[in-house]
Amino acid sequence: MLAVAALVAPAAAQAPPCTSCARGDAVIARFGLQALPALASELAASQLGDPITVAQYARVIELRRRTPALVKLGAVPDPDRDAIAAALCHADAGDCFAATSRALRCLADRCSVALPPDPHHADLVTLPASCHQYSTHVVSPRYGVGFDWGTGWQRSRYPSDGGAWSLGIAGRLRLGDRFGVVARVDRVAGRDEATDANHDGRDDVSTGSITRLDALAGGSFVLDRTRYDDTLRFARLDLLAGYLTTPSHAGEAGPAVGADLAYQLSIFQFGVRFVQGFGDASSATMLLAHVGLSPGSIPRYDDPGDCGATSSPRGTPLALGMDIPLGGYGFSSQLGYTVPGLGFEAAWHLSHAFDALAHADLLDYPGEHRDRVIHQAALAGVRMYHGRHREVGWFTTLTAGYSHGIGLTPTSVGSGPITDVSIGWGGQSADGAGYIRLHARFGIGPDNTDYRAVFLSGGFELRIDPKSWRDRD
């Protein structure tokens, strides 16, 4: 009896034979899946659920990326995949077999994925950092030449209506990703002060238009940048110093300093520039909004198609754009209809429904039997989006500020504080927005009590950091 028991005990402890292992080895050889045995322990430890989570699906995608041959599992029938699992585990039953079989099904895209509650606002898959195998950088020429046109305000020791129009050219040299040098030359022109002594709607005293030339140079600094499709958008600050002269009038020339803050998408640029003279030119001050082209000397950025491309650094929740007055009417005998003007806006994202807003524009009332009137305004306030779905819909803005009136004196539609209320409609995403707006603007100061205007504007904005605006998708 003892002898029989000794012979039977080892036989009872042996695992049952693997009837599918040989078949699994044949399937591996037939489909060219020789990379699977090296992954056997990883597959057995995968513990994938049903359905698999987004994080587990990301690991499945990463495993297929590391071993491209695994794509062939999609052509393997279900029974043959189970045979492969048996061959890898050396058993056609048990925990190893169950986990490996499940992993092979998911690698063949036969698993369901538990999507996030709102997949529109979430990334489905984020590849691990090990994806960084190579990187290609996109670099523009180090040298660049651009030009811009601007409008704004200027001050002079001579009689001036305050308006200014500029045309400039700039050359740039990039010295690093965030630093370079710039040199520019600008011509700035404005009209003399218009005085209507006999109330006939025309200037009765001519002192000559004010024309200035300035040559400035200095450092250029990239403040914020992010990729936009296959190009770059960024904010850049130029700190300038040089010389300013007024050829139209004697005695107004001397050293000058300035600053230029601009936002650029590819080669298209818009921004604002301030210049102040010193010495004999201390009475010369200019504040100009400008738009133009600036090809070349763009900061380096990573090609978004590269596996090894680094992600853009997180930027600020700022958006910059243009809001162009298209036409309207000023309800005063001194104003009348308006023609297309120029406007700029900056928005700071506060919440899903609110943005802080800064706005500047120029309204031109050309007149018919009198001199034209120009109002340059700077305002700040809030923008509110209405309704549950804010991708396409209505919004309102409430702003207040100051309007500089350029026209005949004396007048009751001159400079002073103003309020502006608008209602708009348009579409938006995390990258930008486009819209049309109807404005109602009112003067609230003693020198502009008769200033009332209604006008239509159209505009767009680009958002520096799309991640900060993703709740608007």
ZAKEDO-489896 format. One line per 8 residues: their letters; for each residue y, x, z of C-alpha. Coordinates in steps of 0.02 Angstrom, whole numbers, plus 32768, in hexadecimal, padded with zeros to 4 digits. Each point is the difference from the previous one (the first is absolute). Example, Ala and Ser with C-alpha at 12.3 -4.5 7.8 and 13.67 -1.06 7.14 Angstrom:
residues 2
AS> 7F1F:8267:8186  80AC:8045:7FDF
This chain:
residues 473
MLAVAALV> 8000:8000:8000  8078:808D:802B  7FDD:8053:7F59  8023:7F60:7FA1  80A3:7FE7:805E  8039:80B0:7FD9  7FE2:7FE3:7F46  8057:7F57:7FFE
APAAAQAP> 80A0:802C:8063  804D:8078:7F80  7FE0:7F84:7F75  8059:7F76:8060  809B:806E:801C  801A:8029:7F49  808C:7FA4:7FA0  7FCA:7F89:7F79
PCTSCARG> 7FFC:804E:7F53  809F:7FF4:7F92  7FC6:7F9F:7F69  80AB:8005:7FAA  8031:80B7:801A  7FB1:8041:7F61  804F:7F75:7F9C  80AA:8028:804E
DAVIARFG> 7FF1:80B8:7FD1  7FD9:7FCB:7F4C  809B:7F8E:7FFB  806E:808E:8041  7FC1:8072:7F77  800F:7F7C:7F77  80B7:7FD3:8028  803B:80B1:8026
LQALPALA> 8023:7FDF:80B8  7FC6:80A8:8042  809E:8008:806D  7FBE:7F74:8070  7F86:8065:806E  8092:806C:803D  8058:7F5F:8038  7F68:7FB3:8056
SELAASQL> 803B:801C:80B3  80B1:7FC1:7FD7  7FBB:7F61:7FB0  7F89:7FE0:8092  8090:800D:807C  8079:7F93:7F9B  7FDD:7F5D:8060  805C:7F91:7F83
GDPITVAQ> 801C:7F4C:8033  7FF5:7F60:7F9A  8084:7FEF:7FC1  803F:80B1:800D  80AD:8022:8047  8092:8047:7F9D  7FEA:80A7:805B  7F46:8005:7FD4
YARVIELR> 8029:7FD6:7F4B  807B:8091:7FFE  7F71:8075:8036  7F90:7FBA:7F76  8089:8023:7F80  8018:80B1:8045  7F44:8022:7FF7  7FFB:7FCA:7F4A
RRTPALVK> 8098:806D:7FDD  7FAA:8098:804C  7F5D:7FDE:7FA5  8026:7FAF:7F56  7F45:7FF1:7FD6  7FF3:7F74:8080  8054:7F8C:7F83  7F56:7FF7:7FAA
LGAVPDPD> 7FBD:7F9A:8092  8054:7F69:7FB1  7F7C:8007:7F75  7F6B:800B:8078  7FA7:7F5A:8024  7FF7:7FC4:80B4  7F44:8026:8019  8019:80B1:7FBC
RDAIAAAL> 8092:801E:8077  7F8F:7FCE:8091  7F7F:807C:7FBF  8088:8087:8001  8028:7FD4:80B5  7F48:8010:802C  7FF6:80AA:7FAC  809B:803E:805D
CHADAGDC> 7FBF:7FC1:80A9  7F48:8027:7FDF  7FDC:7F4F:8036  8011:7F53:7FB4  802E:7FAC:80A5  8064:8023:809D  80B5:8021:802E  8017:8094:7F88
FAATSRAL> 7FBD:7F9A:7F6E  806F:7F69:8028  80A1:8067:8012  7FDE:8069:7F65  7FD4:7F69:7F96  80A1:7FAA:8036  8067:809C:7FD7  7FB1:800E:7F53
RCLADRCS> 802A:7F48:7FDE  80B6:801F:802D  8009:809E:7F97  7FC3:7F94:7F6F  808D:7F83:8022  7F88:7F79:803C  8058:7FE5:80A8  8087:7F86:8030
VALPPDPH> 80A0:8043:8053  805B:7FAD:8091  80B1:7FFE:7FBA  8096:8002:8076  804F:7F57:802B  808F:801D:7F84  7FC5:8081:7F82  80A5:7FF1:7FA0
HADLVTLP> 8056:8060:808B  7F78:8080:8026  7FB3:8095:7FA8  7F48:7FDD:7FDF  7FC8:80B4:7FF9  8052:809F:803F  7FA5:809C:7FC8  7FE4:8084:8087
ASCHQYST> 8067:809E:8008  7F6E:8061:7FB5  8038:7FBB:7F57  8082:808C:7FF7  7FA8:8072:7F85  8090:802D:7F8C  80B6:7FD3:7FE5  8075:7FFD:7F6C
HVVSPRYG> 80BB:8001:801D  807D:7FB4:7F85  8099:806F:7FF0  809B:7FDE:7F98  806D:808F:7FBC  805E:805D:8088  80A3:7FE6:7FA1  804D:7F55:7FE1
VGFDWGTG> 809F:7FB9:7FB3  803E:7F4F:801A  8098:7F91:7FF0  8040:7F65:8059  8084:7F7A:7FF5  8050:7FBA:809D  8083:7F8D:8047  8050:7FF1:80AA
WQRSRYPS> 809C:8028:8061  807C:8090:8007  8099:802E:8066  8097:8064:7FC5  80AE:8034:803A  8041:7FAA:7F63  8004:7F41:7FE7  7F51:7FC5:7FD9
DGGAWSLG> 7FA5:7F5A:7FFC  7F69:8058:8050  7F83:7FE3:7F75  7FA0:8092:7FB4  7F87:801B:7F70  7FA1:80A1:7FE6  7F95:805E:7F83  7FA3:809A:8038
IAGRLRLG> 7F7E:8082:7FCE  7F91:8061:8078  7F89:8093:7FF4  7F72:801D:807D  7F88:808A:8031  7F67:7FDB:806B  7FD8:808A:807D  7F77:7FA6:8061
DRFGVVAR> 7FAF:7F57:801A  8093:7FC1:8068  8090:8076:7FDB  8068:8034:7F69  80B1:801F:7FC6  8075:7F95:7F97  80A4:8018:7FA3  8065:7F72:7FB6
VDRVAGRD> 80A4:7FD8:7FA6  8050:7F53:8006  8093:7FA9:7FB0  8046:7F73:806B  8087:7F8A:7FBF  805F:7F6F:804F  8096:7F91:7FE1  80A8:800E:8056
EATDANHD> 8039:7F7C:807A  8027:7F5E:7FA5  80A1:7FAC:803E  8030:7F54:7FC0  80BA:7FF4:802C  8029:7F67:7F96  7F5A:7FA2:801B  7FD1:7FFC:7F48
GRDDVSTG> 7F50:8042:801C  8023:80AE:7FBB  8025:80AD:8047  80BC:801F:8001  8001:80B4:8042  7F98:8089:7FAC  7FE1:80A5:8059  7F6E:8037:7F93
SITRLDAL> 7F44:7FFA:8018  7FB2:807D:8078  7F7F:8074:7FB2  7F9F:8081:8062  7F85:808B:7FDA  7F8C:804D:8080  7F81:808E:7FF7  7F86:8002:8092
AGGSFVLD> 7F5E:805B:802C  7F8A:800E:8094  7F55:7FDF:8047  7F8E:7F6E:7FD4  7F82:7FBA:807D  7F72:7F84:7FE2  8001:7F89:8095  7F6E:7F8D:7FD7
RTRYDDTL> 7F84:7FF1:7F71  7F65:7FA1:7FCB  7F98:7FE9:7F63  8023:7F6A:7F90  7F71:7FE4:7F84  7FF8:80A4:7FA0  80AE:8040:802E  806B:801D:809B
RFARLDLL> 808D:7FA6:8059  806A:8058:8082  80A6:8005:805D  806B:809D:7FEF  809D:803C:805A  8079:807C:7FB0  807D:805C:8070  808F:803F:7F92
AGYLTTPS> 8099:806F:8005  8078:8039:7F78  80AA:7FDC:7FB3  805F:7F60:7FD3  809A:7FEB:7F93  8069:7F6E:7FC0  803F:802E:7F4F  8062:7F5C:7FF0
HAGEAGPA> 8070:8029:8096  8041:80A4:8045  7FE0:8040:80AF  7F58:7FB1:8023  7F80:808B:7FEE  7F98:8066:807A  7F55:801D:804E  7F8D:7F6B:8019
VGADLAYQ> 7F5C:7FD4:8053  7F8B:7F6F:7FE0  7F56:7FAF:801A  7F95:7FA2:7F84  7F6E:7F91:8038  7F95:7FC3:7F70  7F59:7FAA:7FE3  7F9A:8030:7F67
LSIFQFGV> 7F6C:7FB3:7FA5  7FBD:807A:7F7F  80A1:8030:7FA3  8067:7F64:8030  8079:801B:808E  8081:7F9A:8060  8061:8026:809E  80A8:801A:8054
RFVQGFGD> 8072:8099:8006  8091:802C:8075  8080:808A:7FDE  8092:8037:806D  8086:807E:7FD0  8059:807E:8071  80A2:8061:7FFB  8072:7FBB:7F79
ASSATMLL> 7F74:7F87:7FD3  7FED:7FB8:80B0  803E:7F57:7FC4  7F74:7FF8:7F7D  7F68:7F9C:8039  7F7A:7FB2:7F92  7F6C:7F8E:8026  7F98:7FD7:7F67
AHVGLSPG> 7F60:7FA1:7FDD  7FA6:8049:7F69  7F6C:7FE6:7F8D  7FB9:8076:7F7E  7F71:806D:7FBF  7FC5:80A2:8050  7F69:804B:7FA5  7FAD:809E:803F
SIPRYDDP> 8001:8055:80AA  7F97:7F74:804D  7F9C:802E:809E  7F48:802B:7FEA  7F80:7F77:8026  7F43:7FEA:7FFA  7FA9:7FAD:7F6E  7FBE:7F5B:8047
GDCGATSS> 7F65:800C:7F91  7FC0:809B:8059  7F77:7FF1:8082  8058:808A:805F  80AF:7FBC:7FF5  8054:7FF5:80A9  8049:7F58:8031  80BC:7FEC:8003
PRGTPLAL> 8050:8017:80AB  8034:7F5E:8052  80B3:7FD6:7FD4  8087:7F8F:8046  8003:7F41:7FED  8097:800F:7F8D  801D:7FB0:7F56  808A:802C:7F86
GMDIPLGG> 8033:7F9E:7F68  8086:7FB7:7F91  804C:7F52:800B  8067:7FE2:7F62  8087:7F78:8002  7FE2:7FA3:7F5B  8090:7F86:7FFD  805D:7F7F:8067
YGFSSQLG> 80AA:7FBB:802D  808A:8025:807D  8056:7F61:803F  80B3:803D:7FF8  8085:8008:7F7A  8001:80BC:801E  7F45:8014:7FDC  7FA4:7F93:7F81
YTVPGLGF> 7F59:802A:7FAF  7F9D:80A1:801F  7FA3:8072:7F89  7F62:8067:8028  8020:8082:8086  7F9E:807E:8065  7FA6:7FF1:80A6  7F8C:8063:8073
EAAWHLSH> 7F95:7FCC:8094  7F99:804F:808A  7F84:7F9E:806A  7FA5:8032:80A0  7F5E:7FA1:8023  8006:7FAD:80AB  7F72:7F80:7FFD  7F9A:7F8F:7F8F
AFDALAHA> 8096:7F8D:7FE6  809C:806A:8023  8054:809B:7FB6  80A2:8055:8031  8070:800D:7F66  8091:806E:7FC6  8059:7FD0:7F5F  808D:8043:7F94
DLLDYPGE> 8041:7FB8:7F5C  8090:7FF7:7F86  8042:7F59:7FBD  8070:8008:7F67  8079:7F70:7FDA  8047:802F:7F55  8087:7F78:7FF9  804C:7FBA:7F61
HRDRVIHQ> 80BE:8005:800B  800C:8078:8093  7FBC:80A9:8039  7F4C:8003:8037  7FC8:7FFF:80B7  7F6E:8063:8046  7FAF:7FE7:80A9  7F8F:8087:8049
AALAGVRM> 7F9E:7FC2:8095  7F90:804C:8086  7F9B:7F8A:806D  7F70:8001:807D  7F92:7F77:8047  7F52:7FB7:7FF9  7F89:7FBF:7F7B  7F87:7F72:802D
YHGRHREV> 7F65:7FCA:7F9E  7FCB:7F4A:8006  7F59:7FAA:7FF3  7F50:8039:8027  7FE3:805D:7F5C  8086:8083:7FEA  7FBD:805D:7F67  8060:7F88:7F8F
GWFTTLTA> 807E:7F8C:804E  80AC:7FE0:804A  806A:8069:8073  80B2:7FFF:8046  8079:8088:8034  808C:7FFA:8080  8079:8093:7FF8  80B0:802F:8032
GYSHGIGL> 806E:8094:7FD8  809F:8038:7FA9  8042:7FE8:7F4F  807E:8079:7FB3  806B:7F9F:7F85  8045:805E:7F6B  8086:7F9F:7FA3  80B3:7FC8:8001
TPTSVGSG> 8068:8001:809F  8036:7F97:805A  7F64:7F92:8001  7FA0:7F87:806E  7F57:803B:7FBD  8011:80B4:8036  7F9D:8071:8074  7FB3:7FC0:80A1
PITDVSIG> 7F62:7FCA:805D  7F89:7F8D:7FA4  7F5E:7FA0:8018  7F79:7FE4:7F7E  7F73:7F80:8001  7F7D:8001:7F76  7F5F:7FA7:7FD3  7F83:8058:7F90
WGGQSADG> 7F57:7FED:7FAD  7F8B:8087:7FC4  7F5D:805D:8012  7FD0:8097:8067  7F72:8074:8031  7FEC:8098:806F  804A:806D:7F76  809B:7F9E:7FD3
AGYIRLHA> 8055:7F5B:7FD9  8064:7FA7:7F79  806E:7F66:8015  8099:7F98:7FD1  8081:7FC5:8080  8092:7F87:800D  808E:8041:806F  8090:7FA8:8056
RFGIGPDN> 8084:807A:8040  8098:7FDC:806D  8094:8065:803E  8021:7FEE:80BA  8098:8072:8018  80BB:7FDD:7FF7  8011:8063:7F5E  7F71:7FAB:7FA3
TDYRAVFL> 8007:7F4B:803B  7FF3:7FC0:7F4C  7F6D:806E:7FD1  7F6D:7F8E:7FD8  7F7E:8028:7F7D  7F57:7FC1:7FC4  7F94:8071:7F93  7F4E:801B:7FC4
SGGFELRI> 7FAA:80A9:8011  7F5A:804A:7FCB  7FAD:8096:804D  7F6A:8067:8030  7FCF:8076:808C  7F81:808B:8017  7FAE:801B:80A9  7FEF:80B5:8035
DPKSWRDR> 7F63:7FE9:806A  7F92:7F71:7FBD  7F92:8008:809C  8093:7FC4:8069  8018:7F67:7F90  7F48:7FCF:7FEA  8018:7F5D:805F  8068:7FC2:7F6C
D> 7F6C:8008:7F86
